Amino acid sequence: MQRDEALLFELSSPGKRAWQLPPLDVPEPAAADRPPRTRDDIPGFPELSEIEIVRHYTRLSTWNYAIDLGMYPLGSCTMKYNARINEQVVRLDGLADGHPLQPLETMQGALRIMRRLEQALLEITGMDAITLQPAAGAHGEQTGILMVRACLEQRGDARQTVLIPDSAHGTNPATAALAGYRVENLRSDSRGMVDLASLEKQMTPQVAALMLTNPNTLGIFEQDILRIAEIVHQRGGLLYMDGANMNALAGRARPGDFGVDVMHLNLHKTFSTPHGGGGPGSGPVAVKSHLEPYLPAPRVRESKAGRFTLDFEQPHSIGRVRAFFGNFGMFVRALAYILANGAEGLRQTTDDAVLNANYVRRKLSADYALPYATPSLHECVFSDQKQAAQGVRTGDIAKRLMDYGFHPYTVSFPLVVPGAMMLEPTESESREELDLFIAAMRAIAEEARTQPDLVRTAPHSTRVSRMDEATAARQPVLRWQETAARTADPAAG
Ligand SMILES: *Cc1c(COP(=O)(O)O)cnc(C)c1O
């Protein structure tokens, strides 16, 4: 058994102690009169020495993979580098110690940051008004679709359906269903784009909105976007754009210029704020002026004299979607990123992200099947079709990639591609890192041909080997539990 497996959790034995201060020999300070916030007695609590505790947490930290260790080509997630300067700025005392209940006069700087970020995002998207409240992309979708509903109901128009292409992110249908809509699937054509004939047919007076990801999850820009917007609008619907893929457009194309009525952004993707592990994220929602009355309150307002206030007078607002103002730390990071790059830098970033994805796409196209020939932008989607003949599937290749020191790509998504392998290198990677990744992917393709079992049983060099994923999903063990072995009476054993 590997040392790590043997030492995973059960290190406790009675009487072991880490360093502790001796009991106070002077009167307790007054604050100590409050009821204690720690428990002295937890049944079965492990007893350990200091070095064992240090090693336990240090070991756990090395089981992780991070963008700070290497390339993280998880398609659709835009795992770009989060610049240290953003972290330095957000930790400035005046920003880090702010409190949302401070009097307005003392939070002028914070409101100014929010307003400047709003203005920058409006300029980048070409939209008219924006809320920073939502805490994630999916939360932004929900906010946006609730605004669509409010707007249509205001017109006395109770439409029941939301159209969603089969290449959409899984959060889109979930959002529409949560907002009370019936979800109708819209198929893609052989180019990997919305099938216009199907849209013409399905865009009935029952359809409230089309929720479109652009570029879509194949990384393909919807070339017919103007016509799509026209069809949706002619039939009285609204066009929602999932803007989580803005890393392919920022500085190059603006959704507000191609007919989008409402969209969300993922600051924790395009705008270089950290993500993973469940947050904190930020999913601002930008709208055209006809949807502005429905934005969540409060809105940040700036007077001519440069004073910032919060406006709660929004009679048609869908209401608050989050406590206070949203994840303020993310606003600071995103604004730092935008200002550090400037317009030129953002455009360059987009171009580099597209270049990197196309470099990988080109270099791997001899070894892996490319289901759609249409040129793609910031990400590319292969399939495991060539390897499947040897019984090697996308999940196996992804696990083998870990042995080569890379985070896996996105497995089996988008759903329109059976055995999908979705790669998004982002602009953060150098030519050297991309070449290492390409070499690893080619080596795995060769292994799949000559020794498929090696790939099928991967990973081999990671701390934890292949898991039983079905059991892990059906019977997840989500917290530490006292084991029978430790509760047993040692004297009896
Ligand atoms: C990431 C992503 C989302 C969801 O964003 P979360 O912040 O994870 O909720 C939605 N749509 C697309 C296209 C995405 O890539």
The ligand as an SDF file (V2000), in Angstrom:
LIG
                    3D

 15 15  0  0  0  0  0  0  0  0999 V2000
  -19.4460   28.5930  -17.3330 C   0  0  0  0  0  0  0  0  0  0  0  0
  -20.6060   28.7540  -18.1840 C   0  0  0  0  0  0  0  0  0  0  0  0
  -21.8750   29.0020  -17.6370 C   0  0  0  0  0  0  0  0  0  0  0  0
  -22.1810   28.9600  -16.1520 C   0  0  0  0  0  0  0  0  0  0  0  0
  -21.4170   29.8280  -15.3600 O   0  0  0  0  0  0  0  0  0  0  0  0
  -21.3140   29.5740  -13.7850 P   0  0  0  0  0  0  0  0  0  0  0  0
  -20.6010   30.7630  -13.2670 O   0  0  0  0  0  0  0  0  0  0  0  0
  -20.5540   28.2960  -13.6210 O   0  0  0  0  0  0  0  0  0  0  0  0
  -22.6980   29.4450  -13.2350 O   0  0  0  0  0  0  0  0  0  0  0  0
  -22.9310   29.2270  -18.5080 C   0  0  0  0  0  0  0  0  0  0  0  0
  -22.7480   29.1930  -19.8420 N   0  0  0  0  0  0  0  0  0  0  0  0
  -21.5400   28.9580  -20.4050 C   0  0  0  0  0  0  0  0  0  0  0  0
  -21.4120   28.9400  -21.9060 C   0  0  0  0  0  0  0  0  0  0  0  0
  -20.4300   28.7270  -19.6000 C   0  0  0  0  0  0  0  0  0  0  0  0
  -19.2460   28.4670  -20.1670 O   0  0  0  0  0  0  0  0  0  0  0  0
  1  2  1  0
  2  3  1  0
  2 14  2  0
  3  4  1  0
  3 10  2  0
  4  5  1  0
  5  6  1  0
  6  7  2  0
  6  8  1  0
  6  9  1  0
 10 11  1  0
 11 12  2  0
 12 13  1  0
 12 14  1  0
 14 15  1  0
M  END
$$$$
